[in-house]
Amino acid sequence: MKLTVIGGGSTYTPELVDGFARLRDQLPIDELWLVDPDAERRRLVGGVARRMFAHAGHPGTVHVTDDVVAGVSDADAVMFQLRIGGQAARQQDETWPHEVCCIGQETTGPGGFAKALRTVPVVLEYADLVREHAKPDAWIVDFTNPVGIVTRALLQAGHRAVGLCNVAIGFQRRFAREFDVAPEAVRLDHVGLNHLTWERGVHVLSDDGTERDVLSELLAADTGALDRMAESVHMPADLIRLQHAVPSYYLRYFYSHDVVLEEQLHERTRAEAVIDTERALLEKYADPSVVTKPAELEERGGAYYSEAAIDVLSSILGDRGDVQVLNVRNDGTFPFLPDDHVIEVPARVTRQAITPLPVEPLAPDMAGLVAHVAGYERLALEAAVHGGRDRVLRAMWAHPLVGQVDKAERLTDLLLAANADHIPWARGARSGDFLMGAR
């Protein structure tokens, strides 16, 4: 089996390699190809990846290259984990929206929109190379944010693709610890859009094979579980009780926008913290004695990313037909959204298709927010694919975190100015001039 990672120079990659080494029986890789334009990252990340495989006794070989065609040729599956413009672009995404009193965040709001504009054209170019050179039935697994928009771009262009996020698997592990069961014994009613999701049910499998929904136990006022969960998602316990659902951390940007903005104005950005973490990680990767995943990698984010990736890859390549939470076509799951919109729900995975399972109707407050953000996402993808200031302005205005024309005008100007080097139509250059940075 040949597996290729586009953006393989990411400091995330040893997290993947660790999972590949531990779970080799589940996903038997013969060749792992790491594709990245940065020679130093290829050397450092490729080196530690080879040592990790050797230390674990993994028989597979690790290849590093900046040649995308060589990397994807005859691949069984290709993972995308790109960050166009690197952490410097992320730093801008997290700061210029503050000039208009909007949150700065890399996957949602104005900053997330900027990331989509930079990312979608590049992803589509690489996906065309995958279709041309990988195996005919190869799948693309996208971990590149904003995952919902990027995955819809891939599906709209006719690629075999699925979006992957680690939020659901993180919740699964958290609930497993809370109720002292194995992660495999926890099944979630996870619904929404990427980075806009709720857990509406938490089902725990008992030893006798029966399931019980433990969410009511979690929400009971006389236990500490609710407070612990509220603290973990940084939102009030009363909100969780009122919705009878656990929102993902990312809903904080909507439910507590002004509080988050005030915090951001007085704290260092996440990009600055990640830059420091990446510097420390790359120093670790350069050390020839490092043969396992460094502890500092936990500070980078992406917890359980390797397990989630291995689950979906082994399900696709092994045609297992099991159920996982993924970003897939709506196809009627949410009747108020178009069929071709991408949602994040439990889906059945086979080699030929990934199909969303039916879900209970969303509560009006959830459905309203999902519909609003989905409208923005569709306009954002139009802007990313076709370009033009008017398309950017309309999508910006449509985002529920903006919603005002004067703000949208100013934010559009700030976005285009900050991203002139990465948006081809804004600078009159070809999309091939993009620089690919590791996720």
N, C-alpha and C positions, 0 to 999 in steps of 0.2 A: 504494500500500500504506500502510495506517495501522497503526503500531505504538505501543502504549501501555505506559508503565512506571509501575506503581503503586509509590510510594516513590521517585519520580523526583527528589526533592530530595536523595537520597543523594550523598555525596561520591564514591561509586563511579561515578555516572552518566557523567562525562566519559570514563571508561575505555570504557564502552559507545559513547559518541558517537565516540570516536576510531576504534573498530573499524567503526562504521557508515560513517564518512567514508572510511576506507581501503578497505573492502571493499564499496563501493556497488554494484559490478556483481554481486556475489554476492547482495546483499540490497538491492534498489532500494526505498528508503523514500521515499514522497511526504510523509507526515506523521508526525512523532514527537511524541507527547503525553507530557508529564511531569506526573504527578499527585502532589501532596503537600499536606498541610495547613499546612505552615510557609511563610508568605509570604516571609520573608527567604531561605530556601533556594530557593524557587521563583525569586526574583529573581536570586540569585547563580548557581545551577546552570543555570537557564534561559538566563541571559545568556551564560555561557561556552559552553554548548552551541550557541547561535545563532552565536557568533563562530567556533567550530570548524567548523561546517558551511560558513559563508561563506568562511573561509580555505581550506578544502579544495575549494571550488567545488562543494559538494554542492547539488543543486537542491531538496532537501527543505526543508520548513518545520518549525520547532520551536514547539510550543504548550505553555504551562504553565497549570495550573489546580488548584484544590482541589475541583473538581466531578467526582466519580468517574464519574457517569453520562455527562457530556459527554466525559470522557476516553476511556471505553471504547466509546462509541456507534460502531457500524459498524467497529470495529477488526478487523483481520485476525488479530492476535495480541496477547496481553497478557502482560507480564512482571511478576512479583511480586518485589519486593526490599524487604521491610518489616522494621523493627525496632521492635516495640511497646515503648514506654517509653524508646526512645533508648539512648544510651550509659550513662545513669544506671542503667537497669535491668541493663545488662550488667555494670556495676561491682558491683552487688549479687550477680548470678549468680556472679561470680568471687571473692566474698569470704565470704558467709555459710556456704557448705559447710565452710569451714575450721574453724568452731566445733565440728564433729563429725569432724574429721580426714579430710575428704574433699576431693578436688580441686575447685577452682572453675573451671568451663569453660562457655562459652556454648552449646555444642552437644551435649555429652554429660554424663553424671552428673547430679547434682541441679540444677545450674545450667541445663543443657540442657533438663531436664524443665520447669523454671520457664518457660523461653522458649517451650516448646511450649504450655503452659497459657495463656500470654498471647496467643500468636500464632494458634492454630488457629481460634478463634471469629471473629476479625477477617478472616482469609483467606477463610473460608467465606462471610461476608457479602459481601465484594468479588467472590468467584467467582459468587455468585448474580446480581450486577449485570452481570457479564460475560456470563453465559448469557442474561440478559434483553435486553441492549442491544448487544452486539457482534454480528459476523456469525455466522450459524448454525454455521459450521464453524470458528470461531475456537478456537485453542488457548491454554491458559494454560501458560507456562513459569515454573516456580517456582525461584527462587534464594534463597528465604527459609528460613533455618535454624530448627529442624532439618529439613533437606530431606526425609528419608525419611518422617518422621511427617506433615509438612505435605502432601506429595504424596499419601500414602495417604488423608489426610482429604479431599482434593479428589477423588480417584478414587472413594472410598467414597460421596461425595455425587453421583456421576454426572457430574462435569465432565471435559471433554477436557483433560487435564493431563499434564505430564511434569516430572520434577525434574532440575535442573541443578546440577552441582558442578564446580569447577575442579581437583580433585585429579588426575583422570586426564589431563587435557590438560597439567597441570603436569609430571607424570611423562613424558608423551610428549616434551615439549620437553627435559626433562633428559636422557633417553636419547638423543635426537637429537644433542644436544651431545656426549655421551659417545662416541658412535660416529661423529660427524662426518657425519651424513646430514640430509636435510630432514625436518622433523617429519612430513610426509605419508608418509614411508617407514617410519614406526614404527607397529606395531600391538600393542596390549597385551592380555594375558589378565588383565583387571581384574575382580575378583570380590569380593562381600561386600554390606554394607549401607552407606548413606551414612556417611562418616567412620568406617568400619570395613572397610577394603578391603586387598587384597593384589594385587601384580602377580606372577602366577605364570608369565608368559611375556612375553618382549620380542622381537617378530618384526620383523626389519629386511628391507626389500625391496631386493634387489640390482638393479643396472642391467639384468641379463638377465631380470628379472621373477620370479626365484625368491626365496623367503623363507628366512631362517635365524633360529632362536631363539638370541639372543645372551645369554640370562640365565646360562647356564653359564660363558660368558666373563667375565661380570660377577662371578660368584661365585668365580672361580679365585683361589686363595690368593696367586699370584705377581703379581697385578696390583694397581694402586692403586685401581681402579674400585670395588671392594667397600667399601673404607674411605671413599671419597668419598660413596658412596651411604648408608652407615651414618651418616656425619656429617650428611648432609642430612635424614635422618628422625630423628636424635637417638636412635638405638638401636644396640646392640652388633652388630658385624659377625657374630659367632658366631650370633646369633639369626637373621639373614638367611640365613646358610649352612645352619643347622639346618632352617629351614622351606623352604628352596629357593624363597623368594619375598621380595619387597620389601614390607614393610608400609607403609601410609600413616603419616604423622606422628601421626595421631590415635590410633593403637594404642598410642602411648607412654603414654597415660593408663591403659591396662589393663596393659601389660607392665612399666611402671616407675612405678606409681602413687605409691609412697612417695617415690621420688626426685623426681618432679614436685611432689608436695605440699611437700616441703622447699624446693624452689626457689621455689614460689609464696609461701611464708610469708616469704621474705626478699627478694623482688623486687617491683617495682611491677607492677600488673596490666596485662594487655593493654588493657583498657578505658581506663586512664589514658594509655597510649601513643597509642591511637587518638584520644582526645579532643584531645591535642596536635597530632597529625597533621591531624585534621579542621579545627582552628582555622587552621593554616597553609594548608591547601588552600582554605578559604573566603576567606581573605585574597587568595590567588592568583586565585580565581574573580572576585573583586570588581575586579581590575585590568583595565581595558578593553584593555590591550595584550596580555593573555594570550589567545592564539588557538589554542594546541595543548595537549595533555595535559601538565600539570605533572609534573616529575620526582618531586616529593614523593608523587605518587599511588602509586608503587611501594611506599611504606611502609605504605599503607592495607590491603594484602592484596588478594585477588581477582585474582592474576596470571592472565592469559590469559582472564579472564572474558568479554571482548568476543568473542574468537575462538570460545569454546565456545558463547556465545549465538547468534552469527551462524551457526555451523555447524548448530545444531539448528533455528533459525528458517528458514534457507534450505532445509534438507532437508524440513521440513514443508510450507512454502508452495510449494516447487518440486517436491514429490512425488518426491524423488530416489531413495529406496530405498537409501541408503547406511547404513553402520554407524557408530554413535557410542556412547560410554559414557554411559548416562543412568540415572535413577531411574524404574523401571517396575514394573508388576505382575509378580509372580513367575511365575504361570501354569505351575507345574511345574518351573521351572528348578532350584530347590533343592527336592528332593522332601520334605524334612523341614519345610518351611514351608508355610503355607496359600497357596493360589493368589492371594489378594488382598493378600498382604503386598508391600511395595515393596522391591526390591533394586536394587543398582547394578552393572550388567553391560553388556557390549556389546549393542546393540539395533539392529534395522533400522527406519529411519524413513521413513514415507510420510505423505501428507496424511491418510489415513484411520485409520492405526494405527501404534503404536510397539511392536515385538514383540521380546522378549528372545531372544538366540541361545542355543543349547544350550552348556553349559559342562561341563567334567570335574568329577566329584564332588569336594567339598571334603575336605581332610584332616581327621581327627577333631578335632584341636585347633581348627582354623578353624570347622568346622561347629558344634562345641559352643559357641564364643563367639558365633557368628552367631545360633544358636537362642536362646541366653540373652538377648542384647540384643533380638532380635525379640520375645520374650515381653514384655519390658519395654515396647517400643514400642507393642504392641497395648494394653496396660493404660494407658499414658500417653495414647494417643488417646482411649480411653474416658473418662478423667478430663477431658481437654480438651473433649470434646464434651458430656458429661453433668454434669460437676462433682461435688462432694461430697468431703469430707475422706477418707472411707474409700477411695474410688477413688484419690485421691492417695497415700495411705499404702501401698496395695497395690502400685501401680506403683513407688513409691520403693523399697520393700523388694525388688522384683523386679530392680532394676538390679544388674548384677554388681559395680559399684563401691560398692554399699551392702551389700545382702545380710544385714543384721542388723536385727532388729525394733526394738531400742532405738535404734539409729542412725536407722532410718527414721522412727520416731516424732518424734525431735528435728528431723530434717531437714524433715519435713512441716510442723511448727510454724513453723520458720524460713522456709520457702518461702512459706507463706500470709501470714505477717506482713510479709515483704518485698514481696509482690505484691498487697497488699490493694487498691491503687488500680487494678490492671489485671485482676483476676479478678472478673467481675461477680457470680457466685454467692456469692463470699466477702464481698461488700460490699452485696449486695441491690440491685444496679443492672442496667440493661440492657447488653447487649454493645455497643450502639451508642455507649456512653459511652467506649469505648476511645480512646486517643490513638495515632495512627499516627506513628511516627518513621521517618526514613530508615534503611535498612539500614546 
